[in-house]
Each structure stands twice: as C-alpha cells, then as structure tokens.
C-alpha cells in the first residue's frame, strides 16, 4: 500500500474505504460480508474509512466491526456532521455524541461538515458558535482534524477554503469531472494552501466502469497499455500529487483486492502524454451526447444572479449521458444544497455571461432548456423541502 501525508505528517493510505454502499440483506447491512470486506482492506494496509451520520446503519456497522477485531486505534475514522439539520449549537453536540456511540469510540480522527457548499452556510454555523464548539472538541481530543465535504463550483470552493483554518477537505473528482464541481482548479488551490484533499466518486458512481459507451470501451481495449476502466480512473487520480486519498465504495472482497493491488503500484507522474490523451478521447466519447458544449472554463462567472452556469450545464449534459435520475441528483446538489440557491431559474437574461464565453454558447437560451429539463415537479418539491427542513 502507498501512503501520502496529511497536514500534520500522518500517513494516510492512498486508497480509502467509502462506507456508504455496504450490501443490504433483508433490509439491513450484511454484517458478515461487510466485516470480510473491511478486514480484507485493513490487512492490505487501508487505514482510512469514511462514513457519515446519514449513511443508514454505516456508522454502527463499522464501529462494531472495528471494536470486535480490536483495530480501532490502528485505523482512521472519518465521519460527518449533518450541519444542514442544525438549528441551534446544542444540536451539533447531540449529533456528535450519537455518532461516537454508534462508532464505539471516544474520538473521530477526521471530522467533516457534510456537504458544506458555500461560505454563507459556514457563516450561519459560525453565528451559532460552531467554530468554538470545534475548538473545544479539538482541545479535548474528541476531534483530531476538521474538514468539509463539498459539491459545488470551484469559485465557491476556493472561498470556503479561505474561510477557516481547515485541516483537510473532500471533493468529487475524476477524469470526467476535471472541470466541473471543485475540479482541478479547486484541487490545486487546496494543495497550494497545504490542505490535503480526499477524493470521492472516483468512478462517477460506477459510470466510468459500468456505463461506458461502446466507443469508449473500444478505446481502452485497443490501447497499448492494458488497464481496466476502473484502474485507469484510479491511476489518473493517483498520478496527481495533490490527491491525498481516493475513496472507493467497495462491496466485494474481489473489488477490495483489485483496488488494493492498483493502489500499491500507482505512482505520481506515471501517466504519459499518450495515456492522458487516451483519457481525453474517452471523455469525448462519453460526452458525444452533450447538449451544450460547455468546457467548464468559468469565464461566464460570476453571474449577477448567482446562477451556477457551468454546474447547470454539467447536469443538463448528464441528463442525456447518464439518465434523468443522475442528472437531477447532480443538479440538486449543485443548486439547492447551499444558503442561496443557484438555479437556472434565477436567470434574468442580462446576457453578461455570453460576452465572455469562448465557446460562443447561447447561454440564456440553453439555461431555459436546462430549466425545462431539470426543474420539474420533483425539483420544486425538493427546493421547498430544503427551505423547510434544512438550515443553510
């Protein structure tokens, strides 16, 4: 197993175990199967395990497994505070204590604000005293390091990085999302500040393995270097020195063993120019169904009305490449899970964005099209739900 260093020089395995997708059996997590997978990873050197308060049954399952096998002090647990459910400062303590109980531990090694997607959400938490609460927990050893997970654009990510003295962060990043969400811009910015970056969705929810178009499959099959699609995705990430750890939601021992093998042999800077060009061709093949030729350059930003234009187009394109559910999920995370919504419906058609678009996209027209596709009844219900029940 290869390791990279966190902010304080501690070793983190380059492969982390994402504990959101354990196999279900009779409506519950299959404990024996999960135990076998987790212990296979542990014995291979994986020392970073990521869960969250809202991952049903996950915290309790890994807590029991780690206690049963006596390895709690030999691994790192990362879990997340559902800050969007906090209405008063006491709520943070309530959720945190519940998490410690589930995890059967007296501390969390890496604690994240879950889906902290803009600075205003962080400012709301600070007004409730969350920063003082964090410092108290750090002082008494209950929280070792503090960070946040993020789904949003690179501009907002960089602002959030500068808003607090974070120890680490977590972003969605893969060769298909190189220029969307926090993207390579955000990755490099965090690294320039000395902040380790944990990667989630390295396979885009399995899309970069199970749902590749035939043209993309052929590109891999005919290339001179023989890697599986999953291996290419992981190696692309581990090729970058700014990446600290890549999470994988492994739900079979075979998957664990394959990923561990790849993690042990991947190095920074190993990909050649030809390798990089191959992946660019694969991205082109995946994106052939794109409705809007947006490259995510962000020259159109910022929007005076706070529309996340690149994020909207990424979700709109996903509607035709990945399907309606995947696109809607991405769009909601991009536009709703923050204090001020960044929906396409905010657009007032001022045209400022089109003056700066190097692709000459008819942005106002395409935002209307995206709105029709993405802001249907489900989206409108979700927006009301966020307003009523979550505090951003």
Secondary structure, 3 states (H helix, E strand, C coil): CCEEECCCCCEEECEEEECCCCCEECCEECHHHHHHHHHHHHHCCCCEEECCCCCCCHHHHHHHHHHHCCCHHHCEEEEEECHHHCCCHHHHHHHHHHHHHHHCCCCEEEEEECCCCCHHHHHHHHHCCHHHHHHHHHHCCCEEEEEEEECCCHHHHHHHHCCCCCCEEEEECCCCCCCCCCHHHHHHHHHHCCCEEEEECCCCCCHHHHCCCHHHHHHHHHCCCCCCHHHHHHHHHHCCCCEEEEEECCCCHHHHHHHHHHHHHCCCCCCCHHHHHHHHHHHHHHHHHCCCCCCCCCCCCCCCCCCCHHHHHHHHHHHHHCCHHHHHHHHHHHHCCCCCCCCHHHCCCCCCHHHCCCCCCCHHHHHHHHHHHHCCHHHHHHHHHHHHHCCC
